[in-house]
Amino acid sequence: MPENPSHPVGRRHLLGLGAATATAAAASAVSARPAAADAGAADAVTASSRASRLRFSDAGTFRVVQFNDTQDNHRTDVRTIELVERTLDQERPDFVVVNGDVVNGDMTTAQQVRQAYNHVVLPMEERRIPWAITFGNHDEDSAGATGMTEPRIREFLAGYRHNVGSTARGVSGDSNQVLTVRGSRGRGTAFALWLLDSGRYSPETVGGQPVEEYTYETIHADQVAWYREQSIALQRRAGAPVPGLMFFHIPLWEHRHAWFGSPTEWTEESHARAVVKHRIVGERNEREYTAQFNPGLFLAALERGDVKGIFCGHDHVNTYVADYFGIQLGYGPGTGFGTYGLEGDDVHRLRGARVFDLDEDHPGVLKATRTVFASDFGIDLSPRPQPLTTPEPLGHR
């Protein structure tokens, strides 16, 4: 779909602006956000030790599944859980990333927030699959009523046996980490999984001027510097750049540039050329709701030469991926049935997940990526909500 500057603001944009918590959360955005709190810092050591079991199979393969925007409350739509479970059973991943907006802001107690997260992560726990999350713009929307800030959510999630998530200290945000995957047959680090916190909402004004359109936060300069430092350190230890995938919630400006093949020309003609040049696969049903400012992360990754793919969520009905100057830029489809989708009877047509197949013997290790959808499993796609009658028991207390 070509960009139309006169098109009215999209539904997802209104969701972000409509939450009362958005204004309160915005104050931290342009000057670097406060570094992650120390809540749960001791658990980071435990998570790190759990992550050490990430390794390629004896055949030299490793599979990652990305879920996005499950975005529901403590009465999660039963089809969201079914989609997660069916995907895990079919794909049998070695690692799962839940890439932001795991919950919405509809909850009024801390226990309800815990229940909402529990519904999403319990399928991995039951299957003993290592997993981690990144935070999106909505995960802290209920904090004013529930007290469940991102550090407290992370502290709660640290109690799950198969959660390998933690966060780097002294860096903006609360879900920044690099997980390393050991090679097969005694090889050292063969791959890196970068998880970043792309923030929440922009302040209402910057430099005395209103921020009216791109009202989301972005990766900050200290996070880009952290990535570069960690990337260099990994290379020194491994003796060569370590290939990797990077996940965060809110897209970069380069996601739009890839779709149109240009930072300035946003037309059907430029997109048609980009399809060939950047080998685009998938759909774009809404514009990329990115931040007001470009953080320079893509250029940093391009210069380092290690990250082979950068994948986001946030825009629920975009599923495309493009080879943008040697880095795969793309979306995981929205997974949750409790939030906005397409129009009318097609509302749930693109509910799904993204799968990544890694192979040590493939150039760059990232061999392929593809999407799976609820329709592939015969899951009911009717528009009527189907919330849980009773929340599932927590996977831990």
Residue, then its C-alpha position, 0 to 999 in steps of 0.5 A: m500500500p503506497e503512503n498517502p500523506s493525507h490519510p487519516v491517523g491509523r487505529r494503532h496510532l490512536l491506541g497509543l495516544g488515547a491511553a492516559t498513561a501515554t502522556a505520563a510515560a512520554a517525559s523520558a523519551v528524547s533525552a536518554r531514558p533512565a537506565a534500567a532499575d536494579a530490580g531483579a538484577a540478581d536474577a540476571v545472573t541466573a538468566s545468563s546461566r540459563a542462556s548458556r544452554l543455547r546451542f546449535s544441534d549436532a547437525g548445525t541447525f538452530r530455530v528461532v520463533q518470533f511472536n509479536d503483539t499478543q497485546d491482551n489482558h488477563r482474559t487472553d483470547v483463547r485463539t492467541i494461546e492456541l496459535v502460540e501452542r500450535t506454532l511451537d508444536q509444529e516448528r519446535p524452536d530452540f528459542v522464542v522471542v516475544n517481541g513487545d506489546v505482550v499485554n495491553g493497559d486494561m488491567t487494574t491489579a498486579q495479579q491481572v498483569r501477571q496472569a496476562y504475561n503467564h498466558v503468553v509464556l506458559p506454552m514455552e514453559e510447558r515445552r521447556i523452550p528457552w524464551a525472552i521478551t522485549f518490551g513494547n510501548h504498551d507493556e507498561d500502560s497499566a502501571g499507574a493502576t497496577g504498579m507493574t512497571e517494566p522492571r517489576i514485570r521483568e522481576f516477575l518473569a525471572g521466576y520462570r524456569h525457561n526464561v533467559g531474559s535479563t537486561a544490561r545495566g546502565v543502558s536506556g530501557d529495560s530489555n537490552q541483552v545479547l544472547t550467544v548461541r554456541g556452535s555444534r561439536g564443541r565450537g565457540t560462539a556461532f550466533a548472537l541474538w540481540l534484544l533491545d528496548s525500543g521505548r514507549y512514547s515520545p514527549e508531547t514537545v521537543g525543543g518547544q515544538p509539538v510532536e504531532e505525528y511520529t509519537y513513539e520513542t526510539i532506540h537511544a544513542d547509548q543503546v547503539a553505543w552498547y551494541r557496538e561495544q558488545s559487537i566488538a567484544l564478541q568479535r575479539r573473543a570469537g576471532a571474527p564478527v559473530p553473525g546475529l539477529m536483532f529484535f525490538h518492537i518499534p520499526l526503524w525508518e529504514h523499514r519504510h525505506a526498504w519497502f519503497g527503495s528510497p528515503t524520499e520517494w514513497t510511491e507505487e512505482s518506487h515500491a515496484r522497483a524495490v520489490v525487485k531490488h530488495r527482494i521484498v516478500g509479504e504485505r504492508n497494510e499500514r504505514e510504519y509507525t516509527a519514531q520522530f528521530n532516526p537513532g542510527l542503529f541500522l548504520a551501526a549494524l551495517e558498519r559492524g557487518d554482523v547483524k543479518g536481520i533486524f525484525c520488529g512488530h508494532d504494526h500488526v498488519n505488516t508482514y513484509v521482509a526485505d533484503y536492504f543492503g545486505i540486512q534483512l529488515g522485516y516484521g513478525p505478524g501480530t500474534g494476538f487476537g485481542t487487538y486490532g487487525l485488518e478490517g471486517d471479516d478479515v480482521h484476523r487473517l494475518r495473525g501469526a508468527r515468524v520463523f528463522d532457520l539458522d545453519e552454521d554451514h550457510p553463509g551468514v548462518l541465517k538460512a531462511t525466514r518465513t511466516v506461519f499464520a493461524s489459518d495454517f492451523g485451522i484456527d477460528l478467524s471469526p471476528r467475535p472475541q473469545p476471551l478466557t473465562t477463567p485465567e490460567p494458574l500462574g506458572h510460578r508464584 
